[in-house]
Amino acid sequence: MDYTPNGIYLGDAREIHHHIEPSSIALSVWSPPYHVGKEYERDLSFFDWKNLLRRTIEAHSAVLKPGGFLVINIADILCFKDSDMPRIMAENISRRKRNDITREQVVAAWAGNPTFNRKQIAALLGCSEQTVDRRMKGNNIRGGKYESQTRVKVVGGLLEDFASDAGLYLYDRRVWIKDAAWENSKWHSISYRAVDEFEYLYIFWKPGVTVVDKDRLTKDEWKAWGARAVWNIPSVRANDDHEAKFPLELPRRVIRLLSSPGDTILDCFMGSGTSAVAAILEGRLFIGVEASPIYVALARKACDVAIHEVLNRLDFEPPVSAEYSQRKNYGSQSDQMRLLIERSRGYVPEAGDVIATGTPPGVGPLKAGDLVEVRIAEIGTLSNPVIGGDEVF
Ligand SMILES: C[S@@+](CC[C@H](N)C(=O)[O-])C[C@H]1O[C@@H](n2cnc3c(N)ncnc32)[C@H](O)[C@@H]1O
């Protein structure tokens, strides 16, 4: 099993069960390709795409802990190509007021001039050849940007079936309200379609004992989002380094709600590393799997930044009236910490392991009665009294 916690791996979501320890993942949270023509899914037919989801969900039945969760963020396909969708030009009353050419006018012009070609009819009516063509052949009644025959494809049912076949049950679902994509909706202004502004979170459960810990969130958080079906979270402002990032707040909420500190979180469509960053910030372990080497590098970098952010906020908090011979925040030792992180990548400490680090000159020897205390905010304090013997350097 070569995908151990706290690593981002170049790999295929469909194959995770060959690389991850069985029953080791408390929570898997990911957002797959949506079959909407992004660069990283260009080669996938609809059939391939369904297979990708089916096989990835299937692989989860092995890697999830009993009682654990799989959370899938996805949206319905709003412009699903379907050549059976009738091409019927919408009756556009508002445009007609502005003297737009109607189908009836084109038909009448051709009836009066049966030898005319399309170009001549267009010149006669004072419109473009494209308009003549659209009025005669029909158009996509939904307003098509690239395709003339599209409809909505609901994906929730597909996921439910794949999960059910894999022994996972639909436990809950939430709706994420994102920024309204007004810019993308201009082209369907002559239809009754709504602007694209929400996605889903489908929560699947693997049968087994599930820890229910109401202390994971504060009372206010339970009220604001923990117990709410609709989550309002702004979209990522700039998808400049990856074309489909979800906002950090999304996996962060899922992680806080459905896992405990120390649990291992999986994202097998890792992208830019958002879920791993959320796991790090929330004190969880993570495994990331991503098919693109460029995004693997991006995600690893994001993790390093997050680890430093966490380390920088750690501090030794002095107990009242204690005397200190050394008191330092990790932020002031970031080079050493970077080295430590690099060296320890891929190594998972277990309960009882000892991590020994040195101290700078001048701190002095330890002697019987001293107390060595490491306090990590949000995690706890490790106290070791020095009980006797020779001085320790
Ligand atoms: C919707 S994006 C995920 C974005 C991610 N949530 C983030 O915030 O950056 C889907 C990602 O899955 C990756 N991908 C596509 N097919 C894959 C596969 N078979 N196995 C693993 N990753 C894959 C793509 O390269 C892309 O980065």
The ligand as a Tripos MOL2 file, in Angstrom:
@<TRIPOS>MOLECULE
LIG
   27    29     1     0     0
SMALL
NO_CHARGES

@<TRIPOS>ATOM
      1 C1        -13.1820   19.3420  -10.6830 C.3       1 LIG1
      2 S1        -11.4750   19.1350  -10.6400 S.3       1 LIG1
      3 C2        -11.1450   19.0860   -8.8950 C.3       1 LIG1
      4 C3        -10.7090   20.4280   -8.3650 C.3       1 LIG1
      5 C4        -10.3870   20.4180   -6.8840 C.3       1 LIG1
      6 N1        -11.5380   20.1320   -6.0620 N.3       1 LIG1
      7 C5         -9.7930   21.7660   -6.4920 C.2       1 LIG1
      8 O1        -10.3660   22.4870   -5.6560 O.co2     1 LIG1
      9 O2         -8.7440   22.1160   -7.0600 O.co2     1 LIG1
     10 C6        -11.2030   17.4610  -11.1180 C.3       1 LIG1
     11 C7         -9.7590   17.0410  -11.1090 C.3       1 LIG1
     12 O3         -9.7190   15.6280  -11.3580 O.3       1 LIG1
     13 C8         -8.5690   15.3290  -12.1240 C.3       1 LIG1
     14 N2         -8.8080   14.0190  -12.7660 N.ar      1 LIG1
     15 C9         -9.4900   13.7450  -13.9010 C.ar      1 LIG1
     16 N3         -9.5450   12.4110  -14.1080 N.ar      1 LIG1
     17 C10        -8.8990   11.8220  -13.0750 C.ar      1 LIG1
     18 C11        -8.6440   10.4820  -12.6990 C.ar      1 LIG1
     19 N4         -9.0450    9.4540  -13.4540 N.pl3     1 LIG1
     20 N5         -7.9740   10.2380  -11.5610 N.ar      1 LIG1
     21 C12        -7.5350   11.2750  -10.7680 C.ar      1 LIG1
     22 N6         -7.7390   12.5660  -11.0850 N.ar      1 LIG1
     23 C13        -8.4220   12.8510  -12.2120 C.ar      1 LIG1
     24 C14        -8.4380   16.5010  -13.0850 C.3       1 LIG1
     25 O4         -7.1130   16.6440  -13.5640 O.3       1 LIG1
     26 C15        -8.8930   17.6730  -12.1830 C.3       1 LIG1
     27 O5         -7.7720   18.2820  -11.5890 O.3       1 LIG1
@<TRIPOS>BOND
     1     1     2 1
     2     2     3 1
     3     2    10 1
     4     3     4 1
     5     4     5 1
     6     5     6 1
     7     5     7 1
     8     7     8 2
     9     7     9 1
    10    10    11 1
    11    11    12 1
    12    11    26 1
    13    12    13 1
    14    13    14 1
    15    13    24 1
    16    14    15 ar
    17    14    23 ar
    18    15    16 ar
    19    16    17 ar
    20    17    18 ar
    21    17    23 ar
    22    18    19 1
    23    18    20 ar
    24    20    21 ar
    25    21    22 ar
    26    22    23 ar
    27    24    25 1
    28    24    26 1
    29    26    27 1
@<TRIPOS>SUBSTRUCTURE
     1 LIG1         1 GROUP 0 **** ****
